[in-house]
Every structure is written in structure tokens, then in C-alpha cells.
Amino acid sequence: MVSKNQIKLITALQQKKYRKQHKLFIAEGIKVVEELLNSNFELHELYTTQPVFDGITNANIITITEAELKKISALTTPNTCLAVFKMPDEKQPANTGLIVALDDVRDPGNLGTIVRLCDWFGIKHLVCSEQSVDVFNPKVVQATMGSITRVNVVYTNLEDYIAASPLPVFGTFMDGKNIYNEQLPQEGIIVMGNEANGISDTIAQKVTHKIAIPRFGKLQETESLNVATATSIVLSEFRRNFSGM
């Protein structure tokens, strides 16, 4: 059974200020929760309507009803279980390899998808501007499908971070060079911009290599690509010549 205090805490964790205050976040669904349980993330409490976590010991597992799960869930259709995890200490990103940087990405689904893409393409560090959506937002955690456990997501002043890095900086622009004609390196920072406005002028000044994904449609009327879709194309091109790495 879930108490009133537990309900109050869990529902509060849907807001960023309370996640920061308590250093806790929520995850829902068997797939996501299992990924987190099998990682270095520390479990605080686990609420479940089914006995699917019998193998877990020394953990606070609470069996609840579907009605109780609905009270604490952030999902429109609750999915069997909800877990509360402790936020890990933030690790600084390395200045080697391929790094993705997000300039004011606001949509939870986009960030979650980009975290999954980083995991798929072997990107270990994702650097976000301080205005970007919180990676511990329940919708972001859900969208990562567990990849949050394998990608180091850092929030920082993006302008200062890029200025201090020795790596070349790539950004996507409509007037950039055709990405399919470029010889792309194994190391660098790839900047992806805001859903509505793209890369900000301040960050654009730090970009050393402007690239573009060309349009092939006859009418050439499509204004832009979704940022997560664009990220998948860009990462695929960067990795294409180094698939063995």
C-alpha cells in the first residue's frame, strides 16, 4: 500500500525543482526500470502491481494496486511499475572522442530519443545547455528506454564549454556544406539546435564547421527536420567510415 506522504513525494518528483531538492527521479515500465536496476543507479523505492522483481533483494519493493499506481504515475496509461531512483553525481564530459551538444532542446521526447541515439552510436557524453529540458523529466526517462544508464548527460554553460574545448565544432545549418560530401573526423563536438530556432547566434559563432543535410524533394518546401531525426542522420554519417571503432 502506498501512503499519502509517498504519493505526495512521487507526484512532486514530476517537477524539476523537487527532483533537484530531493535528488530523486521516477522511472516507469518494466523495461526502463530493469535497465536502471542493472546499472549503477541506486534504487530508492519500487512500486509494482505484479511480482516481476522477485530476484531483487535488499530493496524497498512495495506491492500496490492498479488504482494506486494510477495515482502516482506520470503516464496516461500506467505500466505495471514505478520506481524512484537517486540521481547520480554529475560527471564532467571528456574532451576526446565524439560528443553531442544540445543548444536549448526543449521537447522531452526529442531529448529522450537523442539519448538513445547517442547510446546506439557509441556516444558516451551528451552536453546540454542549461536551458535544455531536464534529462530526469519522467517523459525523457521514459523515452530513453534505459539508454540514460549508458550516456553521461551534463548540463553546463554551452558557450563556455565549447570555448574551452580543443575539439573541432560541427553545427547543422541550412547554408552549411553538404554532409554527404564531407570527410568527417572521429573526434569533435556536434551541436544540435532548438526545435524552433535552431542553433543560437551565440553558439553559432563557436562553430568551426557548418554542415547541412540536403533536401532531395522536388519542391524543396520542407522547412526543417525534427532535431532528433537530424541527429540520427548526422551521427550515422560521422560513424559511417568508422564502423569498426
Buried (B, 14 or more C-beta within 10 A) or exposed (E): EBEEEBEEBBBBBBEEEBBEEBEBBBBBBBEBBBBBBEBEBEBBBBBBBEEEBEEEEEEEBBBBEEEBBBBBBBBEEBBBBBBBBEBBEEEEBEBEBBBBBBBBBBBBBBBBBBBBBBBBBBBBBBBBBEBBBBBBBBBBBBBBBBBBBBBBBBBBEBBEBBEEBEBBBBBBBEEBEEBEEBEBBEEBBBBBBBBEEBBBEEBBEBBEBBBBBEBEEEEEEEEBBEBBBBBBBBBEBBBEEEEEE
